[in-house]
Structures are given as C-alpha cells and as structure tokens.
C-alpha cells in the first residue's frame, strides 16, 4: 500500500476517491463489497483510494476495520477515518496497529464529538481525554509512527459549527497542517465559487497540502434538506429553485443531483486549483457511476464483467499472493487494481469463503440484487452484468431493505444526535418526569416553535405524518405515553408524483401499509400482545425489544413485511420499505443509543440524566404493522379503542 500524497504526486491527470461507511448488516456488507468492486472495475476508472468512515467515539471501530480489511483484499488503497475524542487512547493505538498489519498507510485524522467534561462523563472518575482536537491526533501519529502514515485532515469551506469565525477556522486548519498533515479532504459544499475562493485563501495563508473537495451528489430531496440543515451548508438560490418543482419526484431529483455534481466537478477541475475529487457515496452506486460517465472518464470499451459475487455454481480457482503484494483472483493479478474480466465459471477461495460464511450465518445466500430502478439511457443503463446495482436507490435510509449497503443511513451523518449540544438544550429543555416527556413529544407533533426537533427527528413533521396527526397526538398523550418515533398512513395507489405520499419515478403508483413505532413500558408490551391475540384477526404484526436484548414478535422466523411498494412503467414492483426482525433489531440498538446520547447532555446524577437513562434501560421499542392497506383507520382503531 502506498501513501496517498505519493499517489497524488505520481498521478498524471485528475483522480477520484470514494467514501463508504460500514454497513449495519452482514448482507449489506456482502452487497457493498460487490458494489465497490463494480465501481473500481472497467469501464469505470479505478479510484485512487477508498475511504472508510469511523463512528464518533469509536462506535463503529470493529466494523470500520473489518470493511477496511475487505477493501484491501480487493487490491484498493484505503484511507481509514479515525476520530480521537470520547474514547480510550488505547482504541486509537489498536486501530493504528491494525492498519499497519494490513498495510494501510493513509489515515484521515478527525476530532469527532467535542470532549466531555468530567461532570458529563459516562462513568464516575473518568480518565481525561488524551486527545482534545484533531491536531493532537496528527502530532501523536507523527511522533509514534514517524512517516509510515500519510495523514489527512478535514477542511471546511463553510466554517465548522464549533468555529467562532471564518478566520479562526482557517487558523485551526493551518495548525492541523503544521502538526504534520499531508492532505486535506473537505466537508461537502454546493457553492463552487465560494469553495474556489476558499482554496485561494488557504494558499495565501501558507496551507500547501493537496486539497481534495468532498462532493456528495443529491440523492433525494428529503435527505438533501436534512443534510443542509445539519451542516449549515449554504445552498445557492439557483439550486433551491431548481429542486423545488421536482422535490416529490425522486427519480428527477437523483438525475438532477448527478448533473449538478458533474458540473461542479468539471468547474472545480477546470480551475486547476485541486488535483482530484472525493465522492461521498452514501454506499450508493448509481449517482457516482453516472457522474463518472458524464465526465467521460470511462474506457471506450465495456468488457462483459460479471459480479464478483454472482449467485450460481462456479469452480474454486487460485487466489495466490503475488510478489508485489497484490492478489490473484481467478488467475488474474490485481496489481493494485481490479481485473478487467472475471470468469463466469470460477471463483477465488477468498470469495467462496466470504459467501460460505454469510450462508452459514444466515442460512441462505445473499440476495441477488435487483436491477432496473432508475431512468433509462446510456448513463442509467442497467443492461448486462456490468451495469450498476441500483435496486436500493430510493428512498434510502433506515426504512429500506436490510440487504442494502445503505441501510440505516439517511444523510451520511451517522447515528446519534443530529444537532449541537447547545441547540439540543434550547429545543429539548430539561425533562425530569415521564409526563414532561409526553408533553415534549406532543409539542413537537403540534409544530410548536419552541420544539422544532426531537432526538429522533431533526426536521419538522412531514406532510404525510400530518394526515395521521390526531392519532399520533393521542398515542403520545400523558394518558397513553406511547412516544412515537416512526409512522406512516395506509395508502392505496397514490400517484408517484403525489406531493404527500409520492416517491420514485413519475407515472407510477405507490402503496403503503400503516405502521407505527413507539416506546412504552414493559407492562404495555404485554397488554399489546394480549390485544393482538384477541382482536388482531391476523392483520397485525408486532416486533418489540429492549436494550437488554429481550425480543418478542408474533411473526414466524425470517418473515419479511413489505410496507411500502411502488409500480412504475417498465420496471418490476419496487419494495422500498421492508420491516423484518433483522432490520428491527438493528434499528433498536440505535434507538436506545439515542436515549443514552440524549442523557449525556445533562450532568451525572441530575434528574434529567437519571430519567433518560431509565427510559433507555427499562422501556421497550415496539413496531406494529397493519397489513390491510385499504383500511385507512385499521391500525389506529386497534390501538386507540378499548
């Protein structure tokens, strides 16, 4: 593996890198590796490197290192993101040593969340954070590992939310660079001219390291709006005015996002101010593939390349190490890149092992990704085995298929709280009783100005949720205390262009089963189970779990519930929202972590801290699905009538 700075210096022409996050499920990991290999294979140009994200406080440490190791086995350079605050110094050391053992030489050194003071620590008598800022991590790596690691740092064309001003933000970037950084990867932006001015200012301040701009294609309007809200990234008026008329047409928004990103990249590279581009993929494939094709970076010929994880019987062939450290797959040396063609009739031992391990764990092969979701034409063609994998393109996020590499991620921000501590304290107050929590959730539902967000939702209530608002208010009331964190109404053949319920390409129809998720006490879970047995009439599925790991359901093992689907011209039926045991359990872990993160806003031993820790430790998350999508009131009558 080579240092990124050397690769940049040796590069003749512009380059690109990809960013991926570790999937939350094993099936997602298998499909992501399949996706990465396609994006790194002809006719597409191979990326200079692939970056792997790292959750704040080391929350994804094991999964991040696992993904990084898999990517190195594909013959690709890896940049491992590494945060340093609110976690033991030993975890940083372990990550660096693991990188050394894998030959990973590139680290993106990040602070992570702001360090917690002793008063707000998670444990009594905590050890003080060894690292306070990203420059501390940069110096530490330099002092302890000399020049083995090529170190990157984050740059902010729009000042970081914690920065006092544009000037202080630039000064801190200079501090990180002087500490030993070799390159800079920027936060996303949409104001290209503002970015180019920022690069010029960096050069004037003596910042000489290569600057790689982060480009995140717009995937859908909701995620774009959420991301802009989180990052406080300014958006040119022209972009906002372009998006507004197509905001309910997911296909049009995705197409516009790819076209916008193409223009941004072309303008940036034409300036000659930066050497390459960093694509934030959100683990999706279609948009970045389209951008590369629009830029005409693809090779002229497109060999018939099959998926490296195709699902039919194949002969296991050689997977031997090569003298230069590359991997021979089916007899083809990767030599730092991927082979242009792989045999349809054979598979390497490493790939066979990966598939076998997945099958033993899940009692099945990974699903073959479905093709065909999206627009037609050269840029969007899914024809042939080398076409992009776009079966999970929209909507993406936590309400999708657990087999998707993008499952659980809506905006690239990761799990946990989505706003700053100061903003959270202002908007969420200091609840000390259960009744105050009920008032808090109902205040949000009523769109009260003082409660614009909750820890579970950083945007105002959606127009779709407003159609079932009376039911949600009653559930969240002080009487029932069913604190809802996810819901949708039943929908029977709404047009895909519908501004409230629509999604996907135009000219289609969408359907939904009603469902709702909420937190309740354990005794209420037992009451729900009995009520479903008495009055459910086989129309209601329930999943329930707590932080301790207890789990209850009235469904059969491996049951899959499609709760949102669409029928579009020229395509198979698309199931965009699936609820099953695995997806519920993955979300359950994150949901209770959000309660814990919320509690950490308050001092140890405070009434608010004790209340929220108690909710996290003792209450249950429940998901209910009503299967009669033609009955608009079925779920709500079941829940609210005696």
N, C-alpha and C positions, 0 to 999 in steps of 0.2 A: 504494500500500500504506500502511496506517495503523499507528501504534504500538499494541500490544496494550493498554497502560494506557488509552489514549483509547477504544478499543473497549469496554473493560470499563466505563469511566465512563459512556459513552453507552448502554450496554445496559439495557434495561428488562426485568428478569427474569433467571433463571439461564441460563447458557450452557454449552457444552461445547467442548472441543478434542480432536483426535485425534493420536496419536503413531504414526508409521510409521518403519521403518528401510529403507535402500536394499536392494532385492533383489539377490541374488547373480548372477542370470542375466538376460539380455535379455528372455526370455519372461516371467519373473517381474515385471519392470518394466512390461511392457505390461499384464499382468493386474492389477497393483496400481493402475495409473492408472485402469483400468476400475472397479476396486473403490472407489477413493477417490471417483470421480465419482458412483457409486450412493449412497454413504454421505452425500454432500453434496447430494443431489437429493431433491425431493418424492417421496413423502410425508414423508421424514425432514427434520428441521430442518438447515439448513446450519451447520457448525461455525464458531465464531468465528475459529479458526485451525487450521492443521495443522502439527504439529512434525515435523521430520526429524532423526533421530539422526546422531551423528558418532562414528566409532570412536576409541578411545583412541589417542593419538599420531598422529592424522590418518590412521588406517589406511583409512578409507572416504571420505576427503576428496572425491575426484573423483565417486564415486557419490552421495554425500550432496548435493553441489552440483547434480549432474545431476537428481536427484529433486526437489530444491527448485525448480529452474527449471521442470520439468514441472508442478509443483503450482501455481506462479504463473500458468502459462498456462491453468489451469483456472479462474482468477479467484478463487482462495482465498488468504487471508493465510497466510504461512509464518513459523514460528518455527524458526530453524536452531540446533540444538545445536552448541556449539563448545567442544572441550577445548583445553588450552593447554600441557600438560607433555609432555616427551619428544618434542618436535618443534620444528623451527626456528621462530623468531618470524616469519619470512617467510611461513610457511604460514598463520599467523593473519591477517597483513596481506592475503594474497591472497584468503582466504575473505571477509574484511570488504569488500574492494573488489568482489569478485564479487557479494556481497549488494547493495551499493549500485547496481551496474549493473543488477541485476534488480529493484530497488525493494523488496527485503526489508529491513524495518526492525526485526525482532524477533530477538534473539539470546538463547539460554539459555547463559550462561557457566558452564562446568564445569571442574574441575581435570583430570579424567582420572586415569590411574595416577599413583602417587607418583613424583616426580622421581628419576632415578637419579643416584647419585654418580659421580664420575669413575672410581672403581675398578670400577664395574659398568656402565660405558658400553658402547655397541655398537661404538664406534670409538675408536682411540687419539687422544689430545689433543682430546677433545670440547669444543665450546663449552658453557659453563654454561647451564642453562635460564634463559631470560629471565623465565619465569613459574614461580612455586613453588606458588601457590594460586589458587583461583578469584577471590578479591578482587583479586589482581594483574591478572587479565584484565579485570575490571569497571572498575578505575581506568584501565587502558590504553585501553579503548574510549572511556571518557568523555573522557579527555584528548586523544585524537586525532580523535574524531568528534563531539564535543560531544553534542547531543541528537538526532542523527539516528537512533541506535539506541535502541530500548526494550529494556532488558536485564533478563533474568530470571536467577535463581539457584536452586539446589536447596535444598530444606528436608528435614529428616529427622525425622519424628515419632518414629521409633526411631533412636537415635543412630547416626551413621556408624561403620562398623567401626574407622576410624582415630581416632575421638574418645576422649578419656580418660574422659569422663563426660557425662551429660545436660546439665550446666551448661556445660561447655566447648563442647559442640555448639551450644547456644543463643547463647553469646557469639560464636562464629565466624559464625553466621548473621547476627547483628547487625553484625558487621564487614563482611560482604558487602553488606548493605543500606546501610550508611553509606558504602560505597565508591561507591554510585551505582546500585544495583539498583532496578528499577521493579516487579517482581513476583516471586513465589516459586512454583515448581512442586515438589510434594513427591514423595519416594520412596513406593513403594506401601506399603500397610498393610492390616490386616484388623480391627484393634481400633478401632472407630469412636469409642467414648467416650474412649479414650486419645488419639486424634487431636484431638478437640474440646477436651480439656483442654490439649493442647499448643498449639493455636491461641490459647486464652485466655492461656497463659503467654507466648507471643510478644507479644501485645498489651500485657501487663503490663511486658515488657522494652523497650517502645518500638519494636517492629517493626510498622510501619504499612502496609507494602506488601500488596497483594492476595495472598492465599494460595490457590493452586489445587491441590486434592488430587489426587494420582495414583491412579487406580483401574485395577487390572488384573484383569479377570474370570478366574476359574479356568477353564482350557481342558481340562486333563485332570489326573489325579491325579499322574502321574509328574512332569510339568513343574512343578506346584504344589509338590510335595515338594522338587524340586531348587531352585526359586526361594527358598523359605523357608530352605533350608539355606545358600544363597549370601548372602542379605541379612540373615540372622539376625533376620528379622521375626517378632515374636511372633504366634501364632495363638490366638485364643480357643478354649478347650476345646470349646465347642459346635460350632464349625466342624469341628474334627478328628473329633468323634464323629459328625457328620452325614456326613462323607466316607467314613469307614472302611467302612461296609456297601456302598457303591456304587463303591468305588475301582476295580473291574475293569470297570465299565460306563461307557465313555467318554461315551455319549450322556447318561446320567443325571448324570454329573459336570459336563458342559458346561451342562446345563439348571440344575443347582443353582448353578453359578458365576454364571450370568446372574441368577438370582433373588436370590442373596446380594448381588451388586453393585447390583441395583436397590434393595434395602432399605438398603444402605449409602449410596447416593446420596441417597435420599429423606430419611434421617435427617440426613445432613450438611446438605442444603439447608434442611430444616426448622429447623435451628439458627440460620439467618441469619448464621452466622459467616464463610462464604465465598461468593463470588459465582458460582462455576461449578465445573465438573468437567473433569479431564484424563483421557481414556481411553487407556491403553496397549493397543494393539490386537494386537500381535504380527503385524501385517499380515493379521489375520483379520477376517472381517466379521460372521458370524452372531451372536456374543455381543453386540457393541455395538449392532447393529441391534435385537436382542431387548430390550436394556435400554432403549433409547430408546422402543420401542413400549410396554414395561411402564410407563414413566413418563408415557405418553400425551403425548409431545412431538411425535408425528407429526400431519400435517394430516389432516383428516377425509376428504378425497377423495384417491384414488390414481390419478393420470393414467397412461395407458399409455405408460410411458417405456422406450425401448429402450436397450440397452447402447450407449455411445458408440463401442465398438469392435466392433460386430456384424460378422459374417463373411459378408456377401453383397454383391452388386454394388450400388453406390449412386452417385449423381451428386455430383460435387465442386462445392460451392457456396461462397458468400462467407465469408471468415474475416478480416474487416477490422477494424482498430483503431477503437475508439470514443473520443469526446472525453475521457471520464473515465479512459481507460487500460484499460477492461475489454475483453473480447474478444467479437466477434460470432461465434457458432457457428451455422452454417446460418441466418443472418439474425437470430438472437435474441441480443440483448445480454446478457452475463452480469451486468454492472453490479455486480461484486463477488460475485455468487452465480451458481449454475448455472441454465440454463434449465429450466423445468418440463417441457418436452417437446422432443424432437429428432426430426427426420424419419426415418422408416424408409427413405426413398428417397434420402437425400442424406447427404453427409459433408463436413466442412470440410477445407480444404487441409492444416491442421496435423495433423489426424487421419489423413488419407490418407498424408501424408508419414511419419508415425510407423509406420503399418502397412507401407508400402512398404519403409522402411529395415529393419524387422525381417525382412521376407520376403527381401530381398536378402542379408542376413547369414546367415539360417538356411535359405534355400531352401524356405521354407514360410510359410504364415500362422500367427500364434499360434493355439494350440488354442482352440476354443470351450469355455469352462468348462462342466463338467457340473453339473447341478442335482440336488437331491433328497436329499442326505445330511443326516440330522438328523430331528428329531421333526416330526410334522405339527401342524396347528392354525394359528390366526391368527398367533401370534408366530413360528412357524417355517415359515410357508408359503413355498414356492419357486415358486409358480404365477405365470405371467405374466412378461414380460420385465423387470419392475421388481423381481422377487424377489432375495433375497440370493444371492451367489455362495458356495456352501458346499461345493464339490467337494473341497476340500483341508482340511477342518476337523479331522479326526483320523485317525490321530495326526499331529501336525505336527512339524516339526523337520528334521534333516538327512536322515533316511530317508523322504523323500516325493518328490513329483514336482517336477522342476526348474522346471516351468512355474508352480509355486505361488509367490506373493509371499512366503510364509512359509518357503520352502525354506532350510534351513541354520540356522534359529533355533529353539531349543527353549524357552528361558526368558526371552528378552529381555535376556540378559546380554552378548550378542555373542560373538565368538570370543576365543581366548586362554585364559589360565589362569583358573580359576574360584574360586580361594581366595587368601587373602593370602600375601605372601611368607613371613612368619613361620610360618604354618600349613604352607605347602608345604615349607619346610626341615625342619620337625618330622616330617612324614609321608613325605617322599620321600628324606630323607637327602642324602648327597653321593656319588653313584655315580662311580667313577673307571675302571671296567673294563666291558667288554661282559658278562662273567659276572655282575657285580653288577647290571646292568640286568635280566638274566634272572631273578635272584633277587628283584628288586624286583617285577616283573610277576607272578611266581608267588606271592609273598607276598600281593599284593592278591587274586589269584584264590582263595587259601586263606582269605580273610577274616581275615587276621592283624590284631589290634588296632592294631599299630604302622603298618599300611599301609591305612587306610580309603579312600584315594582314589589316583588316578593323575592325571597331567596330562590324560589323555584321558577320565577318568570321575570325577565328583565325588560319586558315590553308591556304596553297596555293590553288589556283583554282584547282578543281578536273579534272581528265582526261575527265569525261563526259561533264563538262562545257566547256572544250576546243573545243569540237565538235561544239559548237554554239558560239564560241568566236567572230567572226566577227559581229554577230547580237548584242551581248552584248556591244561590243565597240561602235557601232553606237548609241544604246539606251543611253549609259552613256555619250555621247559626249557633248561638250559645246553647240552644236546646239539643241539637244533634251532634255537633262537634265532629263532623266528617270533613276534614280540611282537604279540599280537592287540589290536586297538582296537575291533573291532566284529564281532558274530557273531550267528547265530540258528540254532536247530534246524529240521529239516523238521517240518511239521505238516500233517496230513491231516484236515480237517473237525473241528476242535475247536470246541466251542460258544463263541459270542461272550462268554458270561458266565464262561468258564473263568478261574479266578484266576491262572493262569500264562500261558496263551497268548492269552486272550481280549482283544478290543477292539471298539469300535463299539457300536451299539445291541443291545439284548437280542433273543433269538430268532433269531440268525443263526449262521453257521458261518464259521470263518476257516481259511485255508490259508497255508502258508509253504514256500518252498524254502530249503534250508540255504545259508547263505553265511558267509564269514569274511573279515576284513580284517586284514592284519598287515604289519609292517615286516621286511624281510630285506635281505641284501647282494645286489649285482647278480648275482653268480655263481649265487645261489639262484634268482633270477628266470629265468635261462637254463635251469636244471635243471627248473624247473616247466613252462616252455614245452615242453621236450622230453617230459616225462612226460605232459602233456596230449595231445600229439600221439600218443604211444604207447598210453596207457591211458585217455584221457578218454572215448572212444567217443561223442563229440559231446554229452556230458551236462554238460560244464563250460565256463563262460565265464570269461575272465580279463581283468582290467584291471590295468595296472601302470604306475607313473610315479615320477619322482624330482623333486627340487626344481629341477633344471636345466631341466626341460621335456621330457625324454625320455618317450615314451609307447609302450606296447605293449599289444596286445589281439588275441585270436583271433576277435573278433566282426566282423561286417560294419558298415560305417558306418551311423550312425543306428539301430543295433539298440537296442531297449528291452526290458529284462528286468523283468517284474513278479515280485517275490519275496515279496510279502505281499498277499493279497487277501481280501475277505470277501463273503459273500452274506447279505443282510438282507431281512426282509419288506418288500415294497412298494418296493424300490429296485433300481437297476441294480447289477451287480457293481462293487464298490469296490476299486480298486487303491491301497493306502495306502503301499506301499514299492516304489519303482522305482529300479533301478540302470541307468545308461547312461553313455556316455562323458562327456557334459557334466556330469552330477552327480558322477561320479568325479573329474574334473579340478578341479571347484570345491572339493570336499572335500579333495583332495590338497594344494591350496595352503594351506588352513587347517591341515591335519595337520602339515605341515612347519614352519609358523609356530609351532605349539605347541612343537615341539622347540626352536626358537630362543628362544621366550619362557622355556622351562624353563632353557635355558643361561644366560640373563641373571640368574638368581638367584645366580650364582656369579661371583667376580671374574674379570676378564680374565686370561688366561694360567694360570688354575688348571686342574688335571687334569679336574675335573668340567666346566668350561666347554668345554675342548677336546674332550672325549668327546662331549658332546651336540651341539656344533657339527658334529662329524664325522658323527654319525648323520644330522643334518638335511641335510648337504651331499652325502652319499655313498650312503645307503641308499635303498631303494625301498619304496613303499607298494603292496601287492598286494591285489586284491579277487577272490575266487573264488566263483562261484555254481554250485551243483549243481541241475540242472533237474528231477530226479526227486523230487518232494516226497513220494512214497510210500516212498522209501528213506531211513530214518532215519539210516543209518550210511554212506551212499554217499560223501559228501564227506570224512568223517573217515578212512575206509579208504583212500581215494585219497591223502590227504595223509600218512598215518602208516605205511602198509605199503610195503615196498620193492617 
